[in-house]
């Protein structure tokens, strides 16, 4: 008989890993709470049309979908920002702003399994809803940095970009929506070879093509100065000015050490409208966190509220911590009883209770 197993992209979590993940969850929850973010939960599945309203073609293609007994098309949540946007529109649309919410939840995607990426994975994140200021962008980035530090991660960087900087350069190349979408997809996948080939086939000026290719290779603390010569349109100039303001705020609060600027960051989701960012650790080949500003998402649900947030992949964070040999103290004494007979276990537990 064939040995039983779980479907591809899923895994069992054994006691040691579960204890360590639980400790990471506990620390992140406390970190979010210390900044005034209230914890919430949303259903594991919702209506398919709602969950895919603005996620984009790539994520939509990875959604687990099914019909319920009433014939409604449902889907497991592929991320948490859209469900929270729906919740805020329904429950908090008339209340005071900004609204600060946090979560720790499993999400589900039909992705090809990779290091730190299963088809069911754990995310922890925040959503800051109802504020459009540069201070709110800085707040989300600083909270991400603080949270990673509190968990014990040492060697990491947060790369910051701006959607409209790239969008402005793409609009100089083409007005075709589908062509622009393909360019953004190639940039999001860091496929520079594919992008170069694609641009060569386009009927656009060499200067515009070169500007885009150069922009998405700029990475570091000083790229904003270099990017000024590439921002040859109003949209890109405004985006660059926004990044300069955010850099100034982060620097003024003493968090610039962990920050680099990366104009190639686009993200997979269509709902991002402004600053975008990702956190990286050398021990993991994929971002361990990502987020940004998504001012238009709540309009999908009938409420116009600017928003920003981020999500941390806790399994990826766990791998990064292990790679940096960070000891996660779980203070769990139950493991000393592994292998005990029932008689010895009962006597041990009863002795402890009587001692109290």
Beta strands, then each sheet from edge to edge (+ up, - down):
strand 1: 38-39
strand 2: 45-47
strand 3: 65-67
strand 4: 73-76
strand 5: 99-108
strand 6: 120-129
strand 7: 157-162
strand 8: 219-220
strand 9: 259-262
strand 10: 275-280
strand 11: 289-293
strand 12: 307-313
sheet 1: 1+ 5+ 6- 12+ 11- 10+ 7- 9- 8+
sheet 2: 2+ 4- 3+
end
